């Protein structure tokens, strides 16, 4: 997405596996979608609740948002950036790309 920092599924998998850098992984999908599976270690904040919970996100590490295909998480990045967060990243292709690349879901 234009103007948004992005990471692809393989890059995210490597980042999580390395464990060298702490990141906060946020799933902005609906509860029904999350019940079908999520990336291990992700925190669930539905997109519509993000404005109410944004202040709970860390400012000392990268915050990676994801959804089903990357559109809603892109909106989350834009919103957080507009509120002053400088370290937000969108998972390009969302959990669909994550699963297509063969990465685990919980």
C-alpha positions as CSV (number, residue, x, y, z in Angstrom):
1,X,0.0,0.0,0.0
2,X,1.2,3.5,-0.8
3,X,2.7,5.3,2.1
4,X,2.7,2.3,4.5
5,X,5.6,0.2,5.6
6,X,5.0,-3.4,4.7
7,X,6.5,-6.8,5.4
8,X,5.7,-10.0,3.5
9,X,4.8,-13.3,5.1
10,X,8.3,-14.9,4.8
11,X,10.0,-11.8,6.2
12,X,7.6,-11.8,9.2
13,X,8.2,-15.5,9.8
14,X,12.0,-14.9,9.8
15,X,11.6,-11.9,12.1
16,X,9.6,-13.9,14.5
17,X,11.9,-16.9,14.3
18,X,15.0,-14.9,14.9
19,X,13.6,-13.4,18.1
20,X,16.3,-10.7,17.9
21,X,13.9,-7.9,17.7
22,X,10.7,-7.5,19.8
23,X,7.6,-6.8,17.8
24,X,4.0,-6.5,18.7
25,X,1.7,-8.5,16.3
26,X,-1.8,-7.2,16.1
27,X,-4.7,-9.0,14.5
28,X,-7.4,-6.5,13.5
29,X,-9.9,-9.1,12.1
30,X,-13.3,-9.8,13.6
31,X,-13.7,-12.4,16.4
32,X,-15.3,-14.8,14.0
33,X,-12.3,-14.6,11.7
34,X,-9.9,-15.0,14.5
35,X,-11.7,-18.2,15.6
36,X,-10.7,-19.7,12.3
37,X,-7.0,-19.3,13.1
38,X,-4.5,-16.7,13.9
39,X,-0.7,-16.2,13.7
40,X,0.8,-17.5,17.0
41,X,1.6,-14.8,19.5
42,X,-0.7,-12.2,17.9
43,X,-2.9,-9.9,20.0
44,X,-6.5,-9.4,18.9
45,X,-7.8,-5.9,18.6
46,X,-10.7,-5.6,16.1
47,X,-10.2,-2.7,13.7
48,X,-13.3,-0.9,15.0
49,X,-11.9,-0.9,18.6
50,X,-8.4,0.3,17.6
51,X,-9.1,3.9,18.3
52,X,-10.1,3.0,21.9
53,X,-7.1,0.8,22.5
54,X,-4.3,2.5,20.5
55,X,-2.8,3.9,23.7
56,X,-2.2,0.3,24.8
57,X,0.3,-0.4,22.0
58,X,4.0,-0.2,22.7
59,X,6.0,2.7,21.4
60,X,9.4,1.1,22.0
61,X,9.1,-1.6,19.2
62,X,7.6,-2.3,15.8
63,X,3.8,-2.9,15.7
64,X,2.8,-5.2,12.9
65,X,-0.9,-5.2,11.9
66,X,-2.5,-7.9,9.9
67,X,-6.0,-8.9,8.8
68,X,-7.3,-11.3,6.1
69,X,-5.7,-9.8,3.0
70,X,-4.0,-6.6,4.2
71,X,-6.6,-3.9,3.5
72,X,-7.9,-3.4,7.1
73,X,-4.5,-3.7,8.5
74,X,-3.3,-1.1,6.1
75,X,-6.1,1.2,7.5
76,X,-4.8,0.4,11.0
77,X,-1.3,1.5,10.0
78,X,-2.7,4.7,8.5
79,X,-4.8,5.5,11.6
80,X,-1.9,4.7,14.0
81,X,0.5,6.8,11.9
82,X,-1.9,9.7,12.0
83,X,-2.0,9.4,15.8
84,X,1.8,9.7,16.0
85,X,2.9,6.0,15.9
86,X,6.0,5.9,13.7
87,X,6.8,2.2,13.9
88,X,3.8,0.5,12.3
89,X,4.0,-2.2,9.6
90,X,1.4,-3.9,7.5
91,X,1.5,-7.6,6.7
92,X,1.2,-7.6,2.9
93,X,-1.5,-10.1,1.8
94,X,-2.6,-10.7,5.4
95,X,-3.2,-14.1,6.9
96,X,-4.1,-15.4,3.5
97,X,-0.6,-14.9,2.3
98,X,0.8,-16.2,5.6
99,X,-1.1,-19.5,5.1
100,X,-0.3,-19.7,1.4
101,X,3.4,-19.6,2.3
102,X,2.9,-22.5,4.6
103,X,3.4,-20.8,7.9
104,X,1.6,-22.0,11.0
105,X,-1.6,-20.7,12.5
106,X,-3.0,-21.4,16.0
